[in-house]
Amino acid sequence: MNDLGLPAPLDLLPPLLDGLRVTLRLTLGGALVAVVCALLAGTGRLSPVLPVRWLCTIYVEVFRGTSVLVQLFWFYFALPRLGVEISAMTAGILALGLNAGSYGAEVVRGAIQSVPRGQLDAGRALGFTDRQIRWRIVLPQAALLMLPPAGNLLIELLKNSALASMITLTDLTFQGQVLRASTLRTLEIFGLVLVLYFALAQLIIFGMRRLERALSAGRM
């Protein structure tokens, strides 16, 4: 038993839960940024307006083609040199979200392009406008195709959040390292860290499957 009355190894949980809260903020904030960027860039790459396509392509290729760790350093250490001051949490959310969003943009683009062309022609034959075809025919079908890879990207974002310790954020992994250095209980600490990350990943999988079933039920 420890001072809190918790049996070992549960006495290690309170500081790890402090780090878990930071990890959750990074994951949820990054996921929100990623979803917005993926939808905008994914649809933008299909835009008939050439500058829009170029802008979205540059975003996707830059963030897919560079390390997320370098992106974290850029937002936190380089931007202040340019006169842009942001907090470590904001830098982490932006870097993780923009990185995941660049991959998500390709998921969105591929899902939209996979909708059979004949359904678009059928919508026009029924008198639908291009906007109605996009919202009533294309996006509902594309959304179902997006969900499985989107779930994988969210889990990847969760795991990448551990890199935020490099910009001074005390996330779950960093708390585990600090706790290990002070207690030397390596096996117990990182066993708990492993379980906590696994539990978060399973929650993401569960949520995405529930969402997929809900969308599928509306089409039965």
C-alpha positions as CSV (number, residue, x, y, z in Angstrom):
1,M,0.0,0.0,0.0
2,N,1.2,3.6,-0.6
3,D,0.3,6.9,0.9
4,L,-2.9,7.1,-1.2
5,G,-4.0,3.6,0.0
6,L,-3.5,2.1,-3.4
7,P,-2.0,-1.4,-3.8
8,A,1.1,-1.8,-6.0
9,P,1.3,-1.3,-9.0
10,L,-1.9,0.9,-8.9
11,D,0.0,3.4,-6.8
12,L,1.7,4.3,-10.1
13,L,-1.6,5.3,-11.7
14,P,-2.1,8.9,-10.4
15,P,1.0,10.4,-12.1
16,L,0.3,8.4,-15.3
17,L,-3.2,9.7,-15.4
18,D,-1.9,13.2,-15.3
19,G,0.1,12.4,-18.5
20,L,-2.9,10.6,-19.9
21,R,-4.9,13.8,-19.8
22,V,-2.3,15.6,-21.9
23,T,-2.3,12.7,-24.4
24,L,-6.1,12.9,-24.6
25,R,-6.0,16.7,-25.3
26,L,-3.4,16.2,-28.0
27,T,-5.3,13.3,-29.6
28,L,-8.7,15.0,-29.5
29,G,-7.4,18.3,-30.6
30,G,-5.3,16.8,-33.3
31,A,-8.2,14.7,-34.5
32,L,-10.4,17.7,-34.9
33,V,-7.7,19.5,-36.9
34,A,-7.1,16.4,-39.0
35,V,-10.8,15.9,-39.9
36,V,-11.2,19.5,-41.1
37,C,-7.9,19.5,-43.1
38,A,-8.6,16.1,-44.6
39,L,-12.1,17.1,-45.8
40,L,-10.9,20.5,-47.2
41,A,-7.8,19.2,-48.8
42,G,-9.3,15.9,-50.0
43,T,-12.2,17.7,-51.8
44,G,-9.9,20.5,-52.8
45,R,-7.7,18.1,-54.8
46,L,-10.7,17.3,-56.9
47,S,-11.6,21.0,-57.4
48,P,-11.9,22.2,-61.0
49,V,-10.1,25.4,-59.9
50,L,-6.4,24.9,-60.6
51,P,-4.9,27.1,-57.8
52,V,-7.1,25.3,-55.2
53,R,-5.8,21.9,-56.5
54,W,-2.2,23.1,-56.4
55,L,-2.6,24.6,-52.9
56,C,-4.1,21.4,-51.5
57,T,-1.5,19.2,-53.3
58,I,1.4,21.3,-51.8
59,Y,-0.1,20.9,-48.3
60,V,-0.5,17.1,-48.7
61,E,2.9,16.4,-50.2
62,V,4.8,18.7,-47.7
63,F,3.2,17.1,-44.6
64,R,3.3,13.6,-45.9
65,G,6.9,14.0,-47.1
66,T,8.4,15.3,-43.9
67,S,8.8,13.9,-40.4
68,V,6.1,14.6,-37.8
69,L,8.9,15.2,-35.3
70,V,10.4,17.9,-37.5
71,Q,7.0,19.4,-37.9
72,L,6.6,19.6,-34.1
73,F,10.0,21.3,-33.8
74,W,9.1,23.7,-36.6
75,F,5.9,24.8,-34.9
76,Y,7.3,25.1,-31.4
77,F,10.9,26.2,-32.0
78,A,11.0,27.8,-35.5
79,L,7.8,29.8,-35.6
80,P,8.7,32.0,-32.6
81,R,11.8,33.1,-34.7
82,L,9.3,34.4,-37.2
83,G,7.4,36.3,-34.6
84,V,4.6,33.7,-34.1
85,E,4.4,32.6,-30.5
86,I,2.2,29.6,-29.7
87,S,2.0,27.3,-26.7
88,A,3.5,23.8,-26.7
89,M,0.0,22.3,-26.6
90,T,-1.1,24.3,-29.6
91,A,2.1,23.4,-31.5
92,G,1.5,19.7,-30.7
93,I,-2.2,19.8,-31.8
94,L,-1.4,21.6,-35.0
95,A,1.6,19.4,-36.0
96,L,-0.2,16.2,-35.2
97,G,-3.5,17.3,-36.8
98,L,-1.9,18.7,-40.0
99,N,0.2,15.6,-40.4
100,A,-2.7,13.2,-40.0
101,G,-4.9,15.4,-42.1
102,S,-2.5,15.2,-45.0
103,Y,-2.9,11.4,-45.1
104,G,-6.6,11.7,-44.5
105,A,-6.9,14.0,-47.5
106,E,-5.9,11.1,-49.7
107,V,-8.4,8.9,-48.0
108,V,-11.2,11.4,-48.7
109,R,-10.1,11.9,-52.3
110,G,-9.9,8.1,-53.0
111,A,-13.3,7.5,-51.3
112,I,-15.0,10.2,-53.4
113,Q,-13.5,8.9,-56.6
114,S,-14.5,5.4,-55.9
115,V,-18.3,6.3,-56.1
116,P,-19.4,4.8,-59.4
117,R,-19.7,7.4,-62.2
118,G,-23.1,6.0,-63.1
119,Q,-24.6,7.2,-59.9
120,L,-23.6,10.8,-60.7
121,D,-25.2,10.5,-64.1
122,A,-28.3,9.0,-62.6
123,G,-28.5,12.0,-60.2
124,R,-28.3,14.4,-63.1
125,A,-30.9,12.5,-65.0
126,L,-33.2,12.9,-62.0
127,G,-32.7,16.7,-62.1
128,F,-30.3,17.0,-59.1
129,T,-27.9,19.9,-59.0
130,D,-24.2,19.3,-58.6
131,R,-24.4,20.4,-55.0
132,Q,-27.3,17.9,-54.3
133,I,-25.4,15.1,-56.0
134,R,-22.4,15.8,-53.9
135,W,-24.2,15.9,-50.6
136,R,-27.0,13.4,-51.2
137,I,-25.2,10.8,-53.4
138,V,-21.5,11.0,-53.3
139,L,-20.6,12.0,-49.7
140,P,-22.9,9.5,-47.9
141,Q,-21.4,6.6,-49.9
142,A,-17.8,8.0,-49.6
143,A,-18.2,8.4,-45.8
144,L,-18.6,4.7,-45.3
145,L,-15.4,4.0,-47.3
146,M,-13.5,6.6,-45.4
147,L,-14.2,5.2,-41.9
148,P,-11.9,2.1,-41.7
149,P,-8.7,4.0,-42.9
150,A,-9.8,7.0,-40.8
151,G,-9.8,4.9,-37.7
152,N,-6.3,3.7,-38.5
153,L,-5.1,7.3,-38.9
154,L,-6.6,8.3,-35.6
155,I,-4.8,5.4,-33.9
156,E,-1.6,6.5,-35.6
157,L,-2.2,10.1,-34.3
158,L,-2.6,8.7,-30.8
159,K,0.7,6.9,-31.0
160,N,2.5,10.0,-32.5
161,S,1.3,12.0,-29.6
162,A,4.2,10.5,-27.6
163,L,6.5,12.6,-29.7
164,A,5.1,15.7,-28.0
165,S,7.4,15.1,-25.0
166,M,10.1,16.5,-27.3
167,I,8.5,19.9,-27.1
168,T,8.2,19.9,-23.3
169,L,4.7,18.4,-23.0
170,T,4.4,15.9,-20.1
171,D,2.3,13.3,-21.9
172,L,1.7,9.7,-20.9
173,T,5.0,8.4,-22.3
174,F,7.0,11.3,-20.7
175,Q,5.3,10.7,-17.3
176,G,6.2,7.1,-17.6
177,Q,9.8,7.9,-18.2
178,V,9.9,10.4,-15.3
179,L,8.3,7.8,-13.0
180,R,10.7,5.1,-14.1
181,A,13.7,7.3,-13.3
182,S,12.4,8.0,-9.8
183,T,11.2,4.5,-8.9
184,L,13.1,2.1,-11.2
185,R,9.9,0.0,-11.5
186,T,10.3,-0.2,-15.3
187,L,8.2,-3.3,-15.9
188,E,5.2,-2.1,-13.9
189,I,5.3,1.4,-15.2
190,F,5.6,0.6,-18.9
191,G,3.1,-2.3,-18.5
192,L,0.6,0.3,-17.3
193,V,1.5,2.7,-20.1
194,L,1.0,-0.1,-22.6
195,V,-2.4,-0.9,-21.2
196,L,-3.5,2.7,-21.2
197,Y,-2.5,3.2,-24.9
198,F,-4.1,0.0,-25.8
199,A,-7.3,1.0,-24.1
200,L,-7.4,4.3,-25.9
201,A,-6.9,2.6,-29.2
202,Q,-9.7,0.2,-28.5
203,L,-12.0,3.1,-27.7
204,I,-11.2,4.6,-31.1
205,I,-11.9,1.3,-32.9
206,F,-15.1,0.9,-31.0
207,G,-16.3,4.4,-31.8
208,M,-15.5,4.0,-35.5
209,R,-17.3,0.7,-35.7
210,R,-20.3,2.1,-34.0
211,L,-20.3,5.0,-36.5
212,E,-19.9,2.7,-39.4
213,R,-22.8,0.6,-38.3
214,A,-25.0,3.7,-37.8
215,L,-24.2,4.9,-41.3
216,S,-24.7,1.5,-42.8
217,A,-28.1,1.1,-41.0
218,G,-29.4,4.2,-42.7
219,R,-28.6,2.7,-46.1
220,M,-30.2,-0.8,-45.6
